[in-house]
Amino acid sequence: MNNSVNRSMRNYDALRKWNQRLLKRMNDIYLEAELVVGALRDLKAGLPASDTAAAERIKLSVPSVKGKDLKVFRKAPDLHRMIDNRIDSREFIQSLVFAVALTEEYLSDVLELIIRAYPQKLFISPKGNALKDDQMVPVDVREILKARSLAEIIQEQVSKRVRDAIYATPKQYSTYLASVVGFALPEDLLRRFFEVKATRDVHIHNGGLANSIYIQKAGGLARAMDGVVLPVDGEYLKGAISCQKKIFTQTYKGMLEKYGDSEKVQDILNYNRLT
């Protein structure tokens, strides 16, 4: 990518502000985790010692079935274990989920932006291949009848195509992304992100245990064998946040170089009011 930036390009401000907003949101996700972990450590320090207060019961409030406050009791050692679990991993796992969702949303928004600006890119399959002459993009007749305009039909097809691409393999998604936007992100950066995404999936859908799907998606960066707990701590979250911020920045640079002066992209940016 060309490192020179022409600030007079018609889309410079919109793309720059979009990138800055994303970086701030990603920073906030990390800072929130750090603040919560610090607060939990302070809370733990104020509890009775776990090794000397096994019989001490602490009163806490939880919502009842009817939504009213309900008093429950927990022993100090149980609260220590709960807080330690949160400090060691659960807070970082939760932040990882938010961070990956932000990056996935961003890449989807970029894809939709470019396809809406250049609808012919609808003829790129979710696997990144150009559709052949005998292949078609199916449109439900009911969608045509319900649509208020051709633009609305195109938007629906764009959204479907981008959603389908998300479920492709990492290699297919990388190919699709590069084919649509017209530039490729560094392979090592995408491989790192796919491992982060796969880690997120494991903790959402498989109780934190690595499985064959994780190993397949993570490839050579897999961090655990099938059936083994996949660790997520503060250092892992820091690396994952850094990786995703690089994706934002690399995509921003590619978008500037490729579409910085595109009138068609400008029209969509203005319509979406991304700034």
C-alpha positions in Angstrom: 0.0 0.0 0.0 1.1 3.6 -0.7 2.0 5.3 2.6 1.4 8.8 1.2 -1.9 10.4 2.2 -3.6 13.1 0.2 -5.7 15.0 2.7 -7.6 16.8 -0.1 -9.2 13.5 -1.2 -13.0 13.7 -1.1 -13.3 10.8 1.4 -10.3 11.5 3.6 -12.2 13.0 6.5 -15.0 10.5 6.5 -12.7 7.5 6.4 -10.3 9.0 9.0 -13.0 9.8 11.5 -14.5 6.3 11.0 -11.2 4.8 11.8 -10.6 7.0 14.8 -14.0 6.2 16.2 -13.3 2.5 15.9 -9.9 2.7 17.5 -11.4 4.7 20.4 -14.1 2.0 20.9 -11.5 -0.8 20.9 -9.4 1.1 23.4 -12.4 1.6 25.6 -13.1 -2.2 25.5 -9.6 -2.8 26.8 -9.7 0.0 29.4 -13.0 -1.2 30.7 -11.6 -4.7 31.3 -8.6 -3.2 33.1 -10.8 -1.0 35.3 -13.1 -3.8 36.2 -10.2 -6.2 37.1 -8.7 -3.4 39.3 -12.0 -2.8 41.0 -12.4 -6.6 41.6 -9.0 -6.8 43.2 -9.9 -4.0 45.6 -13.3 -5.7 46.4 -11.5 -8.9 47.1 -9.1 -7.2 49.4 -12.0 -5.9 51.5 -13.6 -9.4 51.9 -12.8 -11.6 54.9 -9.8 -13.9 54.2 -10.9 -17.0 52.3 -8.7 -19.3 54.4 -10.0 -18.1 57.8 -13.7 -17.3 57.1 -15.1 -20.5 55.7 -18.2 -20.2 57.9 -18.8 -16.5 57.3 -21.8 -15.8 55.2 -22.2 -12.5 53.3 -25.6 -11.2 52.3 -26.0 -10.1 48.7 -28.9 -9.1 46.4 -30.1 -10.8 43.2 -33.3 -10.3 41.2 -36.2 -12.7 42.0 -38.4 -14.4 39.5 -40.8 -11.4 39.9 -37.9 -8.9 39.3 -37.8 -7.8 43.0 -34.7 -7.8 45.2 -34.0 -11.2 46.7 -31.4 -11.7 49.5 -29.0 -14.6 49.1 -25.9 -15.6 51.1 -22.5 -16.7 49.9 -19.5 -17.8 52.0 -16.4 -15.7 51.8 -14.3 -18.5 50.2 -16.9 -18.9 47.5 -16.8 -15.2 46.7 -13.0 -15.3 46.6 -13.2 -18.1 44.0 -15.8 -16.2 42.0 -13.8 -13.0 41.9 -10.5 -14.9 41.1 -12.2 -16.6 38.2 -13.4 -13.2 36.9 -10.0 -11.6 37.4 -8.1 -14.5 35.8 -10.2 -15.0 32.7 -13.9 -14.3 32.6 -13.6 -10.5 32.4 -11.1 -10.8 29.5 -13.3 -13.4 27.7 -16.2 -11.0 27.9 -14.1 -8.1 26.5 -12.8 -10.4 23.8 -16.3 -11.1 22.7 -17.1 -7.4 22.4 -13.9 -6.7 20.6 -14.4 -9.4 18.0 -18.0 -8.4 17.4 -16.7 -4.8 16.7 -14.2 -6.0 14.2 -16.6 -8.3 12.4 -19.2 -5.5 12.2 -16.5 -3.1 10.8 -15.4 -5.5 8.1 -19.0 -6.3 7.2 -19.7 -2.5 7.0 -16.7 -2.0 4.7 -17.8 -4.8 2.4 -21.4 -3.5 2.3 -20.1 0.0 1.6 -18.0 -1.1 -1.4 -20.7 -3.4 -2.9 -23.3 -0.7 -2.6 -21.0 1.7 -4.3 -20.1 -0.9 -7.0 -23.1 -3.3 -7.3 -21.3 -5.4 -9.9 -19.3 -6.8 -7.0 -22.4 -8.8 -6.1 -21.2 -11.1 -8.8 -18.3 -12.2 -6.5 -19.4 -15.4 -4.7 -19.0 -15.6 -0.9 -15.9 -17.8 -1.5 -14.3 -15.0 -3.4 -14.8 -16.3 -7.0 -16.4 -14.4 -9.9 -19.8 -15.9 -10.8 -19.8 -17.7 -14.1 -22.2 -16.6 -16.9 -24.6 -19.5 -16.2 -24.7 -18.6 -12.4 -27.3 -16.2 -11.0 -27.9 -14.1 -7.9 -31.3 -15.4 -6.8 -33.9 -12.8 -5.8 -37.2 -13.9 -4.1 -40.2 -12.5 -6.0 -41.7 -11.5 -2.6 -38.7 -9.3 -2.0 -39.2 -7.6 -5.3 -42.9 -7.0 -4.6 -42.2 -5.6 -1.1 -39.3 -3.4 -2.1 -39.9 0.3 -2.5 -37.0 0.7 -5.0 -34.2 -1.0 -6.8 -31.8 0.3 -4.3 -33.7 -1.5 -1.5 -33.4 -4.8 -3.4 -29.7 -4.3 -4.0 -29.2 -3.5 -0.3 -30.9 -6.7 0.7 -28.8 -8.7 -1.7 -25.7 -7.0 -0.4 -26.5 -7.8 3.2 -27.2 -11.4 2.4 -23.9 -11.8 0.4 -21.9 -10.3 3.3 -23.7 -12.5 5.9 -23.0 -15.6 3.8 -19.3 -14.7 3.5 -18.9 -14.6 7.3 -19.7 -18.4 7.4 -17.0 -19.3 4.8 -13.7 -20.7 5.8 -10.9 -18.3 6.8 -9.2 -18.7 3.5 -12.4 -18.2 1.6 -13.3 -15.1 3.6 -9.8 -13.6 3.1 -10.2 -14.2 -0.7 -13.7 -12.7 -0.7 -12.6 -9.6 1.3 -9.7 -8.9 -1.0 -11.8 -9.5 -4.1 -14.4 -7.1 -3.0 -12.4 -4.2 -1.6 -9.6 -4.5 -4.1 -6.7 -4.9 -1.7 -5.4 -7.6 0.6 -4.7 -7.3 4.3 -1.4 -9.0 5.5 -1.9 -12.7 5.7 -0.2 -13.0 9.1 -2.5 -10.4 10.5 -5.6 -12.2 9.2 -4.4 -15.6 10.5 -3.9 -14.0 13.9 -7.5 -12.5 13.8 -9.0 -15.9 12.7 -7.4 -17.5 15.8 -8.9 -14.8 18.0 -12.3 -15.3 16.3 -12.0 -19.0 16.8 -11.1 -18.5 20.5 -14.2 -16.3 20.9 -16.4 -19.0 19.3 -15.0 -21.7 21.6 -15.8 -19.7 24.7 -19.3 -18.9 23.5 -20.3 -22.2 22.1 -18.1 -24.9 23.6 -17.5 -23.9 27.3 -14.0 -22.8 26.6 -12.7 -26.2 25.4 -10.8 -26.3 22.2 -12.4 -28.5 19.5 -11.7 -29.7 16.0 -13.4 -26.6 14.5 -11.1 -24.3 16.5 -8.0 -26.2 15.5 -9.1 -26.1 11.8 -9.8 -22.3 11.9 -6.7 -21.4 14.0 -4.4 -23.5 11.9 -0.8 -23.3 12.9 -1.7 -20.7 15.6 -3.9 -23.1 17.6 -3.1 -22.8 21.3 -4.7 -25.9 22.7 -5.5 -29.5 21.7 -9.0 -30.9 21.3 -10.8 -31.0 24.6 -8.3 -28.8 26.4 -9.3 -25.4 28.0 -8.3 -22.5 25.8 -6.8 -19.8 28.0 -7.7 -16.1 27.8 -6.0 -13.7 30.2 -4.9 -10.1 30.2 -1.9 -10.7 28.0 -3.9 -12.6 25.4 -6.6 -9.8 25.3 -3.8 -7.2 24.9 -2.5 -9.0 21.9 -6.0 -9.6 20.4 -6.8 -5.9 20.8 -3.5 -4.9 19.1 -4.3 -7.3 16.2 -7.7 -5.9 15.6 -6.5 -2.3 15.8 -4.0 -3.2 13.1 -6.9 -4.5 11.0 -8.7 -1.2 11.4 -5.6 0.8 10.4 -4.6 -1.4 7.5 -8.1 -1.4 6.1 -8.3 2.4 6.5 -5.1 2.8 4.6 -6.3 0.5 1.8 -9.6 2.3 1.6 -7.9 5.7 1.3 -5.6 4.5 -1.4 -8.3 2.7 -3.4 -11.4 4.8 -2.7 -10.2 8.1 -1.3 -11.4 10.0 -4.3 -14.3 7.8 -5.3 -17.5 9.7 -5.9 -19.6 6.5 -5.6 -18.1 5.7 -2.2 -18.6 9.3 -1.1 -22.3 9.0 -2.0 -22.7 6.0 0.2 -20.7 7.5 3.1 -22.8 10.6 3.0 -26.0 8.5 2.9 -25.0 6.4 5.8 -23.7 9.5 7.7 -20.7 7.5 9.0 -19.2 10.8 10.2 
